[in-house]
Amino acid sequence: MKAQFVQAWRARAPRERLVLAGGTALLALALVYAYAWLPMQRELAQLRGALPQLRVQAEQLQRDAEEVARLRARPAVSPASGSITALVEQRAAASGLREHIETITPQDAGRVRVVLPSVGFDAWLAWIGELRAAHGVRVESARIESSGEAGMVRVDAVLAGGA
């Protein structure tokens, strides 16, 4: 096949060879431009457009990581009675929510599960806010559903104390 190509090439006139070589070179350049250069330029423009947003997200993640490190460094809750269950019961009684609590079940040393079948959402938030601010108790998980009455919810939450 190579011999046939060389023979066909030599059979052409010098001017025709020049036109074929130039056309082949232009075709090669057009293909490189269309299938390599343009897609790379589109991708580059897309990446340049996404970079500012990614930088903002990276900064937010850094702030979040610092906040997590700060919260993990907090000392463990050590209520006067020695248990998170007692602290939760005491603060519920002080907040007037004790009669709304169905069960308070200790999960392990630093966690307690609290079930409130019907409580005002605002009262729940205020109580949790007080527990967090004053005693370092945080909501580890919570399932909050509407109870059907306006402003009333059913809460099933796991509270954890300290770091």
C-alpha positions in Angstrom: 0.0 0.0 0.0 2.9 2.3 0.8 4.4 1.6 -2.6 1.1 2.5 -4.3 0.9 5.8 -2.4 4.5 6.7 -3.3 3.8 5.8 -7.0 0.6 7.9 -7.0 2.4 10.8 -5.3 5.3 10.7 -7.9 2.8 10.6 -10.7 1.4 13.9 -9.7 2.7 17.2 -11.1 4.8 19.3 -8.7 2.1 22.0 -8.5 -0.6 19.3 -7.7 1.6 17.8 -5.0 2.0 21.3 -3.4 -1.8 21.8 -3.5 -2.4 18.3 -2.0 0.2 18.8 0.8 -1.2 22.3 1.6 -4.8 20.9 1.7 -3.8 18.1 3.9 -2.0 20.4 6.3 -5.0 22.8 6.4 -7.3 19.8 7.0 -5.1 18.6 9.8 -5.1 22.0 11.4 -8.8 22.3 11.1 -9.3 18.9 12.7 -6.9 19.8 15.6 -8.7 23.1 16.1 -12.2 21.5 16.0 -11.5 18.4 18.1 -8.8 19.5 20.5 -8.5 23.3 20.8 -12.2 24.3 21.0 -13.2 21.7 23.6 -10.2 22.6 25.7 -11.1 26.3 25.5 -14.8 25.6 26.4 -13.7 23.5 29.4 -11.2 26.2 30.5 -14.0 28.9 30.4 -16.3 26.6 32.4 -13.6 26.0 35.0 -12.7 29.7 35.3 -16.4 30.4 35.8 -16.7 27.8 38.6 -13.5 28.8 40.4 -14.9 31.7 42.4 -17.8 29.6 43.6 -15.5 26.8 44.6 -13.2 29.2 46.5 -16.3 30.5 48.4 -17.2 26.9 49.2 -13.7 26.1 50.4 -13.7 29.2 52.7 -17.0 28.1 54.1 -15.8 24.5 54.7 -12.7 26.0 56.4 -14.9 28.1 58.7 -17.1 25.0 59.4 -14.0 22.9 60.2 -12.8 25.5 62.7 -16.3 25.6 64.3 -16.3 21.8 64.6 -12.8 21.8 66.2 -13.9 24.6 68.6 -17.1 22.6 69.6 -15.2 19.4 70.0 -12.7 21.1 72.3 -15.5 22.1 74.7 -15.5 20.3 78.0 -18.0 17.5 78.7 -21.2 18.4 80.5 -20.9 17.7 84.2 -24.3 18.5 85.7 -24.6 18.7 89.4 -26.5 15.4 89.6 -23.9 13.7 87.4 -26.1 12.5 84.5 -27.6 14.0 81.4 -30.9 12.4 82.2 -31.2 14.3 85.5 -30.1 17.5 83.8 -32.8 17.1 81.1 -35.5 16.3 83.6 -34.5 19.2 85.9 -34.5 21.7 83.0 -37.8 20.4 81.6 -39.4 20.9 85.0 -38.0 24.4 85.3 -39.2 25.2 81.8 -42.7 23.8 82.4 -42.3 21.1 79.8 -42.1 18.1 82.2 -45.8 17.4 81.8 -45.4 17.2 78.0 -42.6 14.6 78.1 -43.8 11.0 77.6 -40.4 9.3 78.2 -36.8 10.2 79.0 -34.7 7.2 78.2 -30.9 7.1 78.9 -29.1 5.8 75.8 -25.5 5.6 77.1 -23.3 7.7 79.4 -23.7 11.0 77.5 -27.0 10.6 75.6 -30.7 10.6 76.4 -33.8 10.0 74.3 -36.7 12.3 74.9 -40.2 11.8 73.5 -42.8 14.6 73.7 -46.2 13.5 72.0 -47.5 17.1 71.9 -45.6 20.2 72.7 -45.5 23.8 71.3 -42.8 24.1 68.8 -41.7 27.5 70.2 -41.5 26.0 73.7 -39.5 23.1 72.4 -37.0 25.4 70.6 -36.7 27.7 73.7 -36.0 24.6 75.9 -33.4 23.2 73.5 -31.8 26.6 73.1 -31.5 26.9 76.9 -30.0 23.5 77.3 -27.4 24.2 74.6 -26.5 27.7 75.8 -26.4 27.0 79.5 -25.3 23.3 79.7 -23.7 22.4 76.3 -26.4 19.9 75.5 -26.9 19.4 71.8 -29.5 17.7 69.7 -27.8 14.6 68.2 -30.9 13.6 66.2 -34.5 14.6 66.1 -37.7 13.6 64.5 -40.3 16.4 64.6 -43.8 16.0 63.1 -46.8 18.1 63.2 -49.4 16.9 65.7 -52.4 18.3 63.9 -52.9 21.4 66.1 -51.5 24.7 65.0 -48.0 25.2 66.5 -48.0 21.8 68.2 -45.5 19.1 67.2 -44.5 15.5 68.2 -40.8 15.3 69.1 -38.6 12.2 69.3 -35.0 13.4 70.0 -31.7 12.2 71.2 -29.8 14.8 73.2 -26.1 14.5 73.9 -24.1 16.3 76.5 -20.9 18.1 76.2 -18.1 17.6 73.6 
